[in-house]
Amino acid sequence: MNNRLNFTKEYFTWSPGDAALKQRQKRLEPFLAKGLDKQAGLETHGLQTKSTFHQNRD
């Protein structure tokens, strides 16, 4: 997998809950510049749904 696809997969994959969001944060860390939002803009307050990236369609 290339870096673009890896970022896309991690960006569009999340689950609610502190532990799951902490894992997502760690997965996104290699792609984000210092100082950017650790969840890359995902509003996590009150998050109740999950998202799973399945495939890239070029």
N, C-alpha and C positions, 0 to 999 in steps of 0.2 A: 504494500500500500504506500502511496506517496503521501507527503506531509499534508497536502491540500485535502485529500480524502480523509486522513486521520483527523484533522481538525473538524471537518464537516461531521464526521461520525460522532465525535465527542461533543461538539456544540449542540447537535440535535438529539442527544440522548441524555435524559434526566429522569429522576424519580423524586417524589416528595420525601421529606424527612432529613434531619440534620446529617445523619451518617451518609446517606446517598448523595447529598449535595456536597459534602466534604470530599467524597470520592471523585465527583465530577470536577470539582475545583482542582484536585491534584492531576486529573487527566488533562485538563485544559492548560495547566501551568506552563508546559514547554512551548506553547503557542502564543502566549500573551506577553506583551512587553511589560516591564516593571511599571507599576502605578496604575495599570488598567484594572477595571472591575474584575475581581477574581471569578465571577460567574459569567463574564463576557456579556453583560447586559440582561441576563435572565432575571426577571423579578421573582425572587424566591419567597417573599413574605406571603404566607397563606397558600402556597403552591399545593394543589390537590391532585393534579394529573401527572401522568408520566408520558414520556416521548421516547421512541426507539427509532434510530436511523437504520433502515434496512439495506438500501443500496444506492449507488450513485448512477444516474441515468444521463450519460453524456450524449 
